[in-house]
Amino acid sequence: MPLPNRRDFLHASALAGAGWGVGAVPGAVRGAAPNDKIRVACIGVRGRGNSVMQTFAAEPDVEITHICDVNQPIREQRGAELAEKTGHKAKLVNDYRALLDDPAIDVLMVATPDHWHALLTIHGCLANKDVYVEKPASHNLVEGQRAVAAARKTNRMVQVGTQMRSAPILREAAEYIRSGALGRVIFGKAWETDRNGEVKLAGPSDPPAGFDYHLWQGPAPERPFSASVVGGHWRWLFDYGTGDLGNDGVHRIDYCRYLMGLDTLPTHVSCSGGKFFFEDDQEWPDTMLISYDYPGKILQYEMRLWSRPRLNSLTEGAAIYGENGWLLMSNTNWKAYDGAGKLVKQAESSQGQIQQAHVRNFLDAVHSRTREDLTQELYSGHVSSAMCHMGNIAWRTGKKLACDPQTELFDDAAANGLRGREHRKGFELPEV
């Protein structure tokens, strides 16, 4: 089945305008019948995807209609588990392209490896589906820009899975900072510090029965099958992942910049780092110190994947510094201190509640058809993802880079050459 092209999209739009298929105009249908189920197709359900699928399934106005995964045993297992839990049998699908023209699907949930995130978002939007996509929102800057353009052109609701944006404690912390309690805020720092395991890749082999490796590779360059790569080590390779910066760092960078009131990309980025600890097969660095420069403010990110000592008692978190005090943000709580280091205010929540709230926020926006209702709408998620890409590009070029926040272009040819890549034949990036 060919990938959708611009002609397919225009044809689909015409059908939607004529009222063909309830999935084509979900807002209009639900406006008349607010108790209708939101029908969700879940793409990528092995690990994180299974967790997010279960979060969707727990909502009373959701029906999981399709489970899509290139690994046949996984999709069959998840289908059986979901049927036992909910009493509903979802359709099992290998190729996501079979979902795009199905009017019985309102939403695509995307939790594949990073190299598929943007392409699935784009195709979902062009097929008039709303999309919930795991972080990072893209594999590179060009893909991210294209996804934002697709969502804007089709007016789809797209939520990025940086779930802390839906946490009441994050909003409370932001309100505390904006009240002026810290005074003028100039500097923020986000970090990851822990001891990761080594990355050792298994040699080439044949894919197991029931695993569609051609589709798993998708837009990435052709390379031999490796069980350890598809098993999770893809995250540490240039072709598929974005390193731990795009994996965990995106969360901390996102809530650090939110607390600092930074809504756009920085004007300059620089990075010191490299593979200093592990002698293994991972390609991304194990150590990074990145500076993102804004007019009058600096956001810094520190990554140590080999070091157990924590920063401010946290393996991962963010600290916001003002002239009269500072605020410490973790994944489940925040603490505010005055200039003398005295704890003056705090609040906490649970990670499970936060993920459920993020999915609920997305579903409410699917009902309302109001992009502003989303706590992490695609453009905002793209900014945080793009900052990870920018940090990686600064590391790969070894230069301090100036960046135009509007065009997302650098002042360096080598850096601009790393903004995107050529997609493999059959999985090209659509024009929007």
C-alpha positions as a Markdown table, in Angstrom:
| # | Residue | x | y | z |
|---|---|---|---|---|
| 1 | Met | 0.0 | 0.0 | 0.0 |
| 2 | Pro | 1.6 | 3.3 | -1.0 |
| 3 | Leu | 2.2 | 6.1 | 1.5 |
| 4 | Pro | -0.2 | 9.0 | 1.2 |
| 5 | Asn | 0.8 | 11.8 | -1.1 |
| 6 | Arg | -0.5 | 15.3 | -1.5 |
| 7 | Arg | -3.2 | 14.1 | -4.0 |
| 8 | Asp | -4.4 | 11.5 | -1.5 |
| 9 | Phe | -4.6 | 14.2 | 1.2 |
| 10 | Leu | -6.6 | 16.6 | -1.0 |
| 11 | His | -8.9 | 13.7 | -2.0 |
| 12 | Ala | -9.5 | 12.8 | 1.7 |
| 13 | Ser | -10.1 | 16.4 | 2.5 |
| 14 | Ala | -12.8 | 16.6 | -0.2 |
| 15 | Leu | -14.5 | 13.5 | 1.2 |
| 16 | Ala | -14.4 | 15.0 | 4.7 |
| 17 | Gly | -16.0 | 18.2 | 3.4 |
| 18 | Ala | -18.8 | 16.1 | 1.9 |
| 19 | Gly | -19.4 | 14.4 | 5.2 |
| 20 | Trp | -18.1 | 11.0 | 4.2 |
| 21 | Gly | -17.3 | 9.0 | 7.4 |
| 22 | Val | -17.8 | 10.0 | 11.0 |
| 23 | Gly | -14.0 | 9.7 | 11.6 |
| 24 | Ala | -13.4 | 12.5 | 9.1 |
| 25 | Val | -15.2 | 15.2 | 11.2 |
| 26 | Pro | -15.0 | 14.0 | 14.8 |
| 27 | Gly | -15.7 | 17.4 | 16.3 |
| 28 | Ala | -18.9 | 17.9 | 14.4 |
| 29 | Val | -20.1 | 14.4 | 15.3 |
| 30 | Arg | -19.3 | 14.7 | 19.0 |
| 31 | Gly | -20.9 | 18.1 | 19.2 |
| 32 | Ala | -24.2 | 16.4 | 18.4 |
| 33 | Ala | -23.5 | 13.3 | 20.6 |
| 34 | Pro | -21.1 | 14.2 | 23.4 |
| 35 | Asn | -21.2 | 10.7 | 24.8 |
| 36 | Asp | -19.8 | 9.1 | 21.7 |
| 37 | Lys | -16.6 | 7.1 | 22.2 |
| 38 | Ile | -13.3 | 8.4 | 20.9 |
| 39 | Arg | -11.9 | 5.6 | 18.8 |
| 40 | Val | -8.2 | 5.2 | 19.2 |
| 41 | Ala | -5.7 | 3.1 | 17.1 |
| 42 | Cys | -2.5 | 2.4 | 19.1 |
| 43 | Ile | 0.8 | 2.2 | 17.0 |
| 44 | Gly | 3.7 | 0.7 | 18.8 |
| 45 | Val | 2.7 | -1.2 | 22.0 |
| 46 | Arg | 5.7 | -3.1 | 23.3 |
| 47 | Gly | 6.9 | -1.1 | 26.3 |
| 48 | Arg | 6.1 | 2.5 | 26.7 |
| 49 | Gly | 3.3 | 2.2 | 24.1 |
| 50 | Asn | 1.6 | -0.5 | 26.2 |
| 51 | Ser | 1.6 | 1.8 | 29.2 |
| 52 | Val | 0.1 | 4.7 | 27.3 |
| 53 | Met | -2.4 | 2.4 | 25.7 |
| 54 | Gln | -3.6 | 1.3 | 29.1 |
| 55 | Thr | -3.9 | 4.9 | 30.1 |
| 56 | Phe | -6.2 | 5.6 | 27.2 |
| 57 | Ala | -8.2 | 2.4 | 27.8 |
| 58 | Ala | -8.9 | 3.5 | 31.4 |
| 59 | Glu | -10.8 | 6.6 | 30.2 |
| 60 | Pro | -14.6 | 6.0 | 29.9 |
| 61 | Asp | -15.0 | 7.8 | 26.6 |
| 62 | Val | -12.3 | 5.8 | 24.8 |
| 63 | Glu | -12.5 | 2.6 | 22.7 |
| 64 | Ile | -9.2 | 1.0 | 21.5 |
| 65 | Thr | -10.3 | -0.1 | 18.1 |
| 66 | His | -6.9 | -1.1 | 16.6 |
| 67 | Ile | -3.6 | -2.4 | 17.9 |
| 68 | Cys | -0.8 | -1.8 | 15.3 |
| 69 | Asp | 2.7 | -3.2 | 15.8 |
| 70 | Val | 5.2 | -4.7 | 13.4 |
| 71 | Asn | 5.9 | -7.5 | 15.8 |
| 72 | Gln | 3.1 | -10.1 | 15.5 |
| 73 | Pro | 3.6 | -11.9 | 18.9 |
| 74 | Ile | 3.5 | -8.5 | 20.6 |
| 75 | Arg | 0.4 | -7.2 | 19.0 |
| 76 | Glu | -1.4 | -10.6 | 19.6 |
| 77 | Gln | -0.3 | -10.5 | 23.2 |
| 78 | Arg | -1.5 | -7.0 | 23.7 |
| 79 | Gly | -4.8 | -7.7 | 21.9 |
| 80 | Ala | -5.5 | -10.7 | 24.2 |
| 81 | Glu | -4.5 | -8.6 | 27.3 |
| 82 | Leu | -6.8 | -5.8 | 26.3 |
| 83 | Ala | -9.7 | -8.1 | 25.5 |
| 84 | Glu | -9.4 | -9.7 | 28.9 |
| 85 | Lys | -9.2 | -6.4 | 30.7 |
| 86 | Thr | -12.0 | -4.5 | 28.8 |
| 87 | Gly | -14.0 | -7.2 | 27.1 |
| 88 | His | -13.4 | -5.6 | 23.7 |
| 89 | Lys | -11.4 | -7.2 | 20.9 |
| 90 | Ala | -9.4 | -4.6 | 19.0 |
| 91 | Lys | -8.4 | -5.3 | 15.4 |
| 92 | Leu | -4.8 | -6.3 | 15.0 |
| 93 | Val | -2.8 | -4.6 | 12.3 |
| 94 | Asn | 0.8 | -4.9 | 11.1 |
| 95 | Asp | 1.0 | -1.8 | 8.7 |
| 96 | Tyr | -0.2 | 1.5 | 10.0 |
| 97 | Arg | -1.1 | 2.6 | 6.5 |
| 98 | Ala | -4.2 | 0.4 | 6.7 |
| 99 | Leu | -5.5 | 2.7 | 9.5 |
| 100 | Leu | -5.3 | 6.0 | 7.6 |
| 101 | Asp | -8.4 | 5.6 | 5.4 |
| 102 | Asp | -10.5 | 3.9 | 8.1 |
| 103 | Pro | -13.3 | 6.3 | 9.0 |
| 104 | Ala | -13.9 | 4.4 | 12.3 |
| 105 | Ile | -10.6 | 5.7 | 13.7 |
| 106 | Asp | -10.5 | 9.2 | 15.3 |
| 107 | Val | -7.1 | 9.2 | 17.0 |
| 108 | Leu | -3.6 | 7.7 | 16.4 |
| 109 | Met | -1.6 | 7.0 | 19.5 |
| 110 | Val | 2.1 | 6.8 | 18.5 |
| 111 | Ala | 4.7 | 5.2 | 20.7 |
| 112 | Thr | 7.2 | 3.8 | 18.2 |
| 113 | Pro | 11.0 | 4.4 | 18.1 |
| 114 | Asp | 11.9 | 8.0 | 17.6 |
| 115 | His | 12.6 | 7.7 | 13.9 |
| 116 | Trp | 8.9 | 7.1 | 13.2 |
| 117 | His | 7.4 | 9.8 | 15.4 |
| 118 | Ala | 7.1 | 12.7 | 13.0 |
| 119 | Leu | 6.2 | 10.7 | 9.9 |
| 120 | Leu | 3.3 | 9.0 | 11.7 |
| 121 | Thr | 2.1 | 12.3 | 13.0 |
| 122 | Ile | 2.2 | 13.9 | 9.6 |
| 123 | His | 0.4 | 11.0 | 7.9 |
| 124 | Gly | -2.2 | 10.9 | 10.7 |
| 125 | Cys | -2.9 | 14.7 | 10.3 |
| 126 | Leu | -3.2 | 14.4 | 6.5 |
| 127 | Ala | -5.6 | 11.6 | 7.0 |
| 128 | Asn | -7.7 | 13.8 | 9.4 |
| 129 | Lys | -6.8 | 11.9 | 12.5 |
| 130 | Asp | -5.9 | 13.5 | 15.8 |
| 131 | Val | -2.6 | 12.3 | 17.2 |
| 132 | Tyr | -1.0 | 11.6 | 20.6 |
| 133 | Val | 2.7 | 11.2 | 20.0 |
| 134 | Glu | 5.4 | 10.2 | 22.4 |
| 135 | Lys | 8.5 | 12.3 | 22.9 |
| 136 | Pro | 10.6 | 13.5 | 21.2 |
| 137 | Ala | 8.1 | 14.7 | 18.6 |
| 138 | Ser | 10.6 | 14.1 | 15.8 |
| 139 | His | 14.0 | 12.5 | 14.9 |
| 140 | Asn | 15.3 | 15.8 | 13.6 |
| 141 | Leu | 14.5 | 19.5 | 13.1 |
| 142 | Val | 13.1 | 19.3 | 9.5 |
| 143 | Glu | 10.8 | 16.5 | 10.4 |
| 144 | Gly | 9.5 | 18.4 | 13.4 |
| 145 | Gln | 8.9 | 21.5 | 11.4 |
| 146 | Arg | 7.0 | 19.5 | 8.8 |
| 147 | Ala | 4.8 | 17.8 | 11.5 |
| 148 | Val | 3.9 | 21.2 | 12.9 |
| 149 | Ala | 3.0 | 22.4 | 9.4 |
| 150 | Ala | 0.8 | 19.4 | 8.8 |
| 151 | Ala | -1.1 | 19.8 | 12.1 |
| 152 | Arg | -1.6 | 23.5 | 11.4 |
| 153 | Lys | -2.8 | 22.9 | 7.9 |
| 154 | Thr | -5.4 | 20.3 | 8.9 |
| 155 | Asn | -6.3 | 21.8 | 12.2 |
| 156 | Arg | -5.8 | 18.5 | 14.1 |
| 157 | Met | -5.3 | 18.1 | 17.8 |
| 158 | Val | -1.8 | 16.8 | 18.4 |
| 159 | Gln | -0.5 | 16.3 | 21.9 |
| 160 | Val | 3.2 | 15.4 | 22.7 |
| 161 | Gly | 3.8 | 12.9 | 25.5 |
| 162 | Thr | 5.9 | 15.2 | 27.8 |
| 163 | Gln | 3.3 | 14.6 | 30.4 |
| 164 | Met | 4.5 | 16.9 | 33.1 |
| 165 | Arg | 2.8 | 19.7 | 31.2 |
| 166 | Ser | -0.5 | 18.4 | 32.6 |
| 167 | Ala | 0.7 | 18.2 | 36.1 |
| 168 | Pro | -1.0 | 20.6 | 38.5 |
| 169 | Ile | 2.2 | 20.8 | 40.5 |
| 170 | Leu | 4.0 | 22.2 | 37.4 |
| 171 | Arg | 1.4 | 24.9 | 37.0 |
| 172 | Glu | 1.6 | 25.7 | 40.7 |
| 173 | Ala | 5.4 | 26.0 | 40.6 |
| 174 | Ala | 5.1 | 28.3 | 37.5 |
| 175 | Glu | 2.5 | 30.5 | 39.3 |
| 176 | Tyr | 4.8 | 30.7 | 42.3 |
| 177 | Ile | 7.7 | 31.9 | 40.1 |
| 178 | Arg | 5.5 | 34.3 | 38.1 |
| 179 | Ser | 4.2 | 35.8 | 41.4 |
| 180 | Gly | 7.7 | 37.3 | 41.8 |
| 181 | Ala | 8.6 | 35.2 | 44.9 |
| 182 | Leu | 12.0 | 34.4 | 43.4 |
| 183 | Gly | 12.6 | 37.9 | 42.1 |
| 184 | Arg | 14.1 | 38.3 | 38.6 |
| 185 | Val | 14.8 | 34.8 | 37.1 |
| 186 | Ile | 17.9 | 34.6 | 34.8 |
| 187 | Phe | 19.3 | 31.1 | 35.1 |
| 188 | Gly | 17.8 | 27.6 | 35.0 |
| 189 | Lys | 19.4 | 24.2 | 35.0 |
| 190 | Ala | 18.0 | 20.8 | 34.0 |
| 191 | Trp | 19.9 | 17.5 | 34.4 |
| 192 | Glu | 20.1 | 13.7 | 34.2 |
| 193 | Thr | 22.6 | 11.8 | 36.4 |
| 194 | Asp | 22.7 | 8.1 | 36.8 |
| 195 | Arg | 24.6 | 5.0 | 35.9 |
| 196 | Asn | 23.4 | 3.5 | 32.6 |
| 197 | Gly | 24.4 | 0.0 | 31.4 |
| 198 | Glu | 26.7 | -0.6 | 28.5 |
| 199 | Val | 25.3 | -0.8 | 24.9 |
| 200 | Lys | 26.5 | -4.0 | 23.2 |
| 201 | Leu | 25.0 | -4.7 | 19.8 |
| 202 | Ala | 24.3 | -8.2 | 18.6 |
| 203 | Gly | 25.6 | -9.1 | 15.2 |
| 204 | Pro | 23.5 | -9.3 | 12.0 |
| 205 | Ser | 20.9 | -12.1 | 11.8 |
| 206 | Asp | 17.6 | -12.8 | 10.2 |
| 207 | Pro | 14.5 | -11.2 | 11.7 |
| 208 | Pro | 12.3 | -13.6 | 13.7 |
| 209 | Ala | 9.1 | -14.9 | 12.2 |
| 210 | Gly | 6.3 | -12.4 | 12.4 |
| 211 | Phe | 8.6 | -9.3 | 12.6 |
| 212 | Asp | 8.3 | -6.9 | 9.7 |
| 213 | Tyr | 11.8 | -5.4 | 9.8 |
| 214 | His | 11.3 | -3.5 | 6.5 |
| 215 | Leu | 8.5 | -1.6 | 8.0 |
| 216 | Trp | 10.3 | -1.2 | 11.4 |
| 217 | Gln | 13.2 | 0.6 | 9.6 |
| 218 | Gly | 10.8 | 2.8 | 7.8 |
| 219 | Pro | 12.5 | 6.2 | 6.8 |
| 220 | Ala | 15.9 | 5.2 | 8.4 |
| 221 | Pro | 18.8 | 4.0 | 6.2 |
| 222 | Glu | 18.9 | 0.4 | 5.3 |
| 223 | Arg | 21.1 | -1.7 | 7.7 |
| 224 | Pro | 21.1 | -5.4 | 8.7 |
| 225 | Phe | 18.8 | -6.7 | 11.3 |
| 226 | Ser | 20.1 | -6.8 | 14.9 |
| 227 | Ala | 18.0 | -8.3 | 17.7 |
| 228 | Ser | 19.5 | -5.9 | 20.2 |
| 229 | Val | 18.9 | -2.8 | 18.1 |
| 230 | Val | 15.2 | -3.5 | 17.6 |
| 231 | Gly | 15.0 | -4.7 | 21.2 |
| 232 | Gly | 15.8 | -1.2 | 22.6 |
| 233 | His | 19.4 | -0.2 | 21.7 |
| 234 | Trp | 18.1 | 1.7 | 18.7 |
| 235 | Arg | 17.9 | 4.7 | 21.1 |
| 236 | Trp | 21.7 | 5.0 | 21.2 |
| 237 | Leu | 22.2 | 5.0 | 17.4 |
| 238 | Phe | 22.2 | 8.0 | 15.1 |
| 239 | Asp | 19.9 | 6.4 | 12.6 |
| 240 | Tyr | 17.0 | 5.7 | 14.9 |
| 241 | Gly | 17.3 | 7.6 | 18.2 |
| 242 | Thr | 18.2 | 10.9 | 19.7 |
| 243 | Gly | 20.3 | 9.7 | 22.6 |
| 244 | Asp | 19.4 | 10.3 | 26.2 |
| 245 | Leu | 19.1 | 14.0 | 25.5 |
| 246 | Gly | 15.9 | 13.2 | 23.4 |
| 247 | Asn | 14.9 | 10.4 | 25.6 |
| 248 | Asp | 15.0 | 11.8 | 29.2 |
| 249 | Gly | 16.5 | 15.2 | 28.7 |
| 250 | Val | 13.5 | 16.4 | 26.7 |
| 251 | His | 11.3 | 16.1 | 29.8 |
| 252 | Arg | 13.6 | 18.1 | 32.1 |
| 253 | Ile | 14.4 | 20.7 | 29.4 |
| 254 | Asp | 10.7 | 21.1 | 28.7 |
| 255 | Tyr | 9.6 | 21.9 | 32.3 |
| 256 | Cys | 12.7 | 24.0 | 32.9 |
| 257 | Arg | 11.9 | 26.3 | 30.0 |
| 258 | Tyr | 8.2 | 26.3 | 31.0 |
| 259 | Leu | 9.1 | 27.5 | 34.5 |
| 260 | Met | 11.4 | 30.1 | 33.1 |
| 261 | Gly | 8.8 | 31.4 | 30.7 |
| 262 | Leu | 10.7 | 30.5 | 27.5 |
| 263 | Asp | 8.2 | 29.8 | 24.8 |
| 264 | Thr | 10.5 | 29.8 | 21.7 |
| 265 | Leu | 13.8 | 28.4 | 20.6 |
| 266 | Pro | 17.1 | 29.9 | 21.9 |
| 267 | Thr | 19.2 | 32.2 | 19.8 |
| 268 | His | 22.5 | 30.4 | 20.5 |
| 269 | Val | 23.5 | 26.8 | 21.6 |
| 270 | Ser | 26.8 | 25.3 | 22.6 |
| 271 | Cys | 27.8 | 21.9 | 23.9 |
| 272 | Ser | 30.8 | 20.3 | 25.6 |
| 273 | Gly | 30.7 | 16.5 | 25.8 |
| 274 | Gly | 31.4 | 13.2 | 24.4 |
| 275 | Lys | 31.8 | 9.5 | 25.1 |
| 276 | Phe | 34.1 | 9.7 | 28.0 |
| 277 | Phe | 33.1 | 6.7 | 30.2 |
| 278 | Phe | 31.6 | 3.9 | 28.1 |
| 279 | Glu | 33.6 | 1.9 | 25.6 |
| 280 | Asp | 30.7 | 0.3 | 23.8 |
| 281 | Asp | 28.6 | 0.5 | 20.7 |
| 282 | Gln | 26.5 | 3.6 | 21.5 |
| 283 | Glu | 27.0 | 6.5 | 19.2 |
| 284 | Trp | 25.5 | 9.3 | 21.2 |
| 285 | Pro | 27.5 | 10.9 | 24.1 |
| 286 | Asp | 27.4 | 9.8 | 27.7 |
| 287 | Thr | 28.4 | 13.2 | 29.0 |
| 288 | Met | 27.0 | 16.6 | 27.9 |
| 289 | Leu | 26.9 | 20.1 | 29.2 |
| 290 | Ile | 24.7 | 22.3 | 26.9 |
| 291 | Ser | 24.0 | 26.0 | 27.1 |
| 292 | Tyr | 20.9 | 27.5 | 25.5 |
| 293 | Asp | 21.1 | 31.3 | 25.3 |
| 294 | Tyr | 18.0 | 33.5 | 25.3 |
| 295 | Pro | 17.9 | 37.3 | 25.5 |
| 296 | Gly | 18.7 | 38.0 | 29.1 |
| 297 | Lys | 18.4 | 34.3 | 30.2 |
| 298 | Ile | 20.4 | 31.1 | 30.1 |
| 299 | Leu | 19.0 | 27.5 | 30.3 |
| 300 | Gln | 21.7 | 24.8 | 30.9 |
| 301 | Tyr | 21.4 | 21.1 | 30.6 |
| 302 | Glu | 23.8 | 18.6 | 32.2 |
| 303 | Met | 23.9 | 14.9 | 31.4 |
| 304 | Arg | 26.1 | 12.3 | 33.2 |
| 305 | Leu | 25.0 | 8.7 | 32.3 |
| 306 | Trp | 27.9 | 7.2 | 34.3 |
| 307 | Ser | 27.7 | 9.1 | 37.5 |
| 308 | Arg | 25.6 | 8.1 | 40.5 |
| 309 | Pro | 26.0 | 11.3 | 42.6 |
| 310 | Arg | 22.8 | 13.3 | 42.3 |
| 311 | Leu | 22.3 | 17.0 | 41.9 |
| 312 | Asn | 20.2 | 18.6 | 44.6 |
| 313 | Ser | 19.3 | 15.1 | 45.8 |
| 314 | Leu | 17.7 | 14.2 | 42.4 |
| 315 | Thr | 18.9 | 12.0 | 39.6 |
| 316 | Glu | 16.8 | 14.1 | 37.2 |
| 317 | Gly | 15.2 | 17.4 | 37.7 |
| 318 | Ala | 15.5 | 21.2 | 37.2 |
| 319 | Ala | 16.4 | 24.2 | 39.3 |
| 320 | Ile | 15.2 | 27.8 | 38.6 |
| 321 | Tyr | 17.3 | 30.5 | 40.1 |
| 322 | Gly | 16.1 | 34.0 | 40.9 |
| 323 | Glu | 17.7 | 36.9 | 42.7 |
| 324 | Asn | 15.8 | 36.2 | 45.9 |
| 325 | Gly | 15.6 | 32.4 | 46.0 |
| 326 | Trp | 15.3 | 29.3 | 43.9 |
| 327 | Leu | 12.9 | 26.5 | 43.0 |
| 328 | Leu | 13.7 | 22.7 | 42.7 |
| 329 | Met | 11.4 | 20.7 | 40.3 |
| 330 | Ser | 11.3 | 17.0 | 40.1 |
| 331 | Asn | 8.9 | 14.6 | 38.3 |
| 332 | Thr | 6.6 | 14.4 | 41.3 |
| 333 | Asn | 7.2 | 17.5 | 43.5 |
| 334 | Trp | 8.6 | 21.0 | 43.8 |
| 335 | Lys | 10.3 | 22.9 | 46.6 |
| 336 | Ala | 10.9 | 26.6 | 46.9 |
| 337 | Tyr | 13.7 | 28.1 | 48.9 |
| 338 | Asp | 14.4 | 31.7 | 49.9 |
| 339 | Gly | 17.8 | 33.4 | 49.5 |
| 340 | Ala | 19.1 | 31.9 | 52.8 |
| 341 | Gly | 18.2 | 28.4 | 51.6 |
| 342 | Lys | 15.2 | 28.0 | 53.8 |
| 343 | Leu | 12.3 | 25.8 | 52.5 |
| 344 | Val | 9.3 | 28.1 | 52.2 |
| 345 | Lys | 6.8 | 26.1 | 50.0 |
| 346 | Gln | 6.3 | 22.7 | 48.4 |
| 347 | Ala | 3.8 | 20.4 | 46.7 |
| 348 | Glu | 3.7 | 16.9 | 45.3 |
| 349 | Ser | 1.8 | 14.5 | 43.1 |
| 350 | Ser | 2.3 | 11.0 | 41.6 |
| 351 | Gln | 3.7 | 10.1 | 38.1 |
| 352 | Gly | 0.7 | 7.9 | 37.4 |
| 353 | Gln | -1.8 | 10.7 | 38.1 |
| 354 | Ile | 0.2 | 12.9 | 35.8 |
| 355 | Gln | 0.2 | 10.5 | 32.8 |
| 356 | Gln | -3.6 | 10.0 | 33.2 |
| 357 | Ala | -4.1 | 13.7 | 33.4 |
| 358 | His | -2.1 | 14.3 | 30.2 |
| 359 | Val | -4.2 | 11.8 | 28.2 |
| 360 | Arg | -7.4 | 13.2 | 29.7 |
| 361 | Asn | -6.3 | 16.7 | 28.6 |
| 362 | Phe | -5.8 | 15.4 | 25.1 |
| 363 | Leu | -9.2 | 13.7 | 24.9 |
| 364 | Asp | -10.9 | 16.8 | 26.2 |
| 365 | Ala | -9.3 | 18.8 | 23.4 |
| 366 | Val | -10.4 | 16.2 | 20.8 |
| 367 | His | -13.9 | 16.8 | 22.0 |
| 368 | Ser | -13.6 | 20.6 | 22.1 |
| 369 | Arg | -11.7 | 21.0 | 18.9 |
| 370 | Thr | -9.7 | 23.8 | 20.5 |
| 371 | Arg | -5.9 | 23.6 | 20.2 |
| 372 | Glu | -5.4 | 26.0 | 23.0 |
| 373 | Asp | -6.9 | 23.5 | 25.4 |
| 374 | Leu | -3.9 | 21.2 | 25.0 |
| 375 | Thr | -1.3 | 21.5 | 27.7 |
| 376 | Gln | 1.5 | 20.3 | 25.3 |
| 377 | Glu | 0.3 | 21.1 | 21.8 |
| 378 | Leu | 2.6 | 20.0 | 19.0 |
| 379 | Tyr | 4.4 | 23.3 | 18.5 |
| 380 | Ser | 5.4 | 23.5 | 22.2 |
| 381 | Gly | 6.5 | 19.9 | 22.1 |
| 382 | His | 8.4 | 20.6 | 18.9 |
| 383 | Val | 10.3 | 23.4 | 20.6 |
| 384 | Ser | 11.5 | 21.1 | 23.5 |
| 385 | Ser | 12.3 | 18.3 | 21.0 |
| 386 | Ala | 14.1 | 20.8 | 18.7 |
| 387 | Met | 16.3 | 22.0 | 21.6 |
| 388 | Cys | 17.4 | 18.4 | 22.0 |
| 389 | His | 18.3 | 18.2 | 18.3 |
| 390 | Met | 20.1 | 21.5 | 18.6 |
| 391 | Gly | 22.2 | 20.3 | 21.5 |
| 392 | Asn | 23.1 | 17.2 | 19.6 |
| 393 | Ile | 24.0 | 19.2 | 16.5 |
| 394 | Ala | 26.2 | 21.6 | 18.6 |
| 395 | Trp | 28.0 | 18.5 | 20.0 |
| 396 | Arg | 28.5 | 16.9 | 16.6 |
| 397 | Thr | 29.9 | 20.2 | 15.1 |
| 398 | Gly | 31.8 | 21.2 | 18.2 |
| 399 | Lys | 30.8 | 24.8 | 17.6 |
| 400 | Lys | 28.7 | 27.5 | 19.4 |
| 401 | Leu | 25.9 | 28.0 | 17.0 |
| 402 | Ala | 23.6 | 31.0 | 16.4 |
| 403 | Cys | 20.1 | 30.0 | 15.5 |
| 404 | Asp | 17.1 | 31.9 | 14.1 |
| 405 | Pro | 14.2 | 30.9 | 16.3 |
| 406 | Gln | 11.7 | 31.5 | 13.4 |
| 407 | Thr | 13.4 | 29.6 | 10.5 |
| 408 | Glu | 15.3 | 27.2 | 12.8 |
| 409 | Leu | 18.4 | 27.7 | 10.6 |
| 410 | Phe | 21.9 | 27.9 | 12.0 |
| 411 | Asp | 24.8 | 30.3 | 11.0 |
| 412 | Asp | 26.9 | 27.2 | 10.0 |
| 413 | Ala | 26.7 | 25.1 | 6.9 |
| 414 | Ala | 27.7 | 21.9 | 8.7 |
| 415 | Ala | 25.1 | 22.4 | 11.3 |
| 416 | Asn | 22.4 | 23.0 | 8.7 |
| 417 | Gly | 23.4 | 19.8 | 7.0 |
| 418 | Leu | 22.4 | 18.0 | 10.2 |
| 419 | Arg | 18.9 | 19.5 | 10.4 |
| 420 | Gly | 17.3 | 16.7 | 8.5 |
| 421 | Arg | 18.2 | 13.6 | 6.3 |
| 422 | Glu | 17.1 | 11.8 | 3.2 |
| 423 | His | 14.3 | 9.3 | 4.0 |
| 424 | Arg | 14.5 | 5.8 | 2.6 |
| 425 | Lys | 12.6 | 5.2 | -0.6 |
| 426 | Gly | 9.0 | 4.4 | 0.0 |
| 427 | Phe | 9.0 | 6.3 | 3.3 |
| 428 | Glu | 9.6 | 9.9 | 2.1 |
| 429 | Leu | 8.8 | 12.9 | 4.1 |
| 430 | Pro | 5.6 | 14.4 | 2.6 |
| 431 | Glu | 5.4 | 18.0 | 1.4 |
| 432 | Val | 2.9 | 20.0 | 3.3 |
